[in-house]
Amino acid sequence: MTAEPAAEETLPAIDQSDFAQCLIRFREAAIDAGVSETTTDQVLSQVSLSERVLELDRRQPEFTQTFADYFNRRVTSARVERGREMLATHRTLLLEIQQRTGVPPQYLVSFWGLETNFGSYLGKMAIPDSLATLACDRRRSGYFTGELVSALRIIDSGDVELAEMNGSWAGAMGHVQFMPSAYLRYAVDFDGDGRRDLFASTEDALASAGNFLQALGWQAGLRWGREVQLPEDFDFALARGAAKKPLGDWRRLGVTDAFGHPLSTVPVDAALRLPAGHRGPAFLTYANFDVIMGWNRSVYYALAVGHLADRIAGAGQLRTPPPEDDLRFSNDDLLALQLQLAALGYDPGEPDGRLGPATRNAVSLFQSDNGFIPDGHLDPQVVEKIRSLAATAGG
């Protein structure tokens, strides 16, 4: 589970004096929220500023890697095999969680695999250090101040000891990498030992994941989506904005499943996703895909969760693998392209150096107006056209 994505801004560097002043504010916020002074002072007296956390926050892989880079590193044959082993080992537990939450076992195992490789790596960064650093960064101070206070409340409750509270650079922790606020709201004591322990209790961790997904609106009996094939004359502008249509409408447009079979006509709405453009795999995604996006707002992540779950349950590889020759962009490159699109009249949303939905929509509109396939994907020809027109307009 990742933290909220944020816009890139040029901000002054945080120094130790700034950090000390932040800690004073954090202490007041924690005590106002009901955290004991003892716990608050114990934790805040030990936190330190982390430049590494700030660096990682600006380079999240969900927003800077190509789909092939991201997907192929996460949905591997080794992870699929290990996931199937975990599915068998914990089947009784997973079926009991499914009875309570409606979330099938393969999805819980998939989240577990992607978040911590089935509990083999929970992260080594001190959560209070990460959260205090990010809370002191003005871009998202309010959000991370809230998460820091939540972390202090978890320690204060006795669910987690300070020495054990290690995890990701963004403050996520435990087997399923809950942010502290999610920990407080959705963690459950499934093993009955009196603690909601997402670090040492597999039972608590997986049940908490199911509880969270249920709270986000998971629909029992509905899959996440599926890989599909598009007809040769397909209008790729139909994918713009991930607009949803009934499956029957996609079927009438000539969309089939990955094996060329007609789609079902059950009354389910689906959105078309093209994470690598028209040369890559195409997916129709359903309401449970949106639930996965509630866990992590990256489309790449949600596609990886869904496909890994299918593989763990026995499905094969993608019929159309993602192209491995896609352009790779730095955050600065993408930020420049966003500003150029905006200058040309195509709204990419808040310029943030990330290829999110608003930027893809802007690219798709630009492509339609300039004779390209409007798949919202930045290939070399499209990038060169954006840059050349922006240079001409600027001149």
Secondary structure, 3 states (H helix, E strand, C coil): CCCCCCCCCCCCCCCHHHHHHHHHHHHHHHHHCCCCHHHHHHHHCCCCCCHHHHHHHCCCHHHHCCHHHHHHHHCCHHHHHHHHHHHHHCHHHHHHHHHHHCCCHHHHHHHHHHHHCCCCCCCCEEHHHHHHHHHHCHHHHHHHHHHHHHHHHHHHHCCCCHHHCEECCCCCECCCCECHHHHHHHCCCCCCCCCCCCCCCHHHHHHHHHHHHHHCCCCCCCCCEEEEECCCCCCHHHHHHHCEEEHHHHHHCCCEECCCCECCCCCCEEEEECCCHHHCCEEEECHHHHHHHHHCCCHHHHHHHHHHHHHHCCCCCCCCCCCCCCCCCCHHHHHHHHHHHHHCCCCCCCCCCCCCHHHHHHHHHHHHHCCCCCCCCCCHHHHHHHHHHHHHHHC
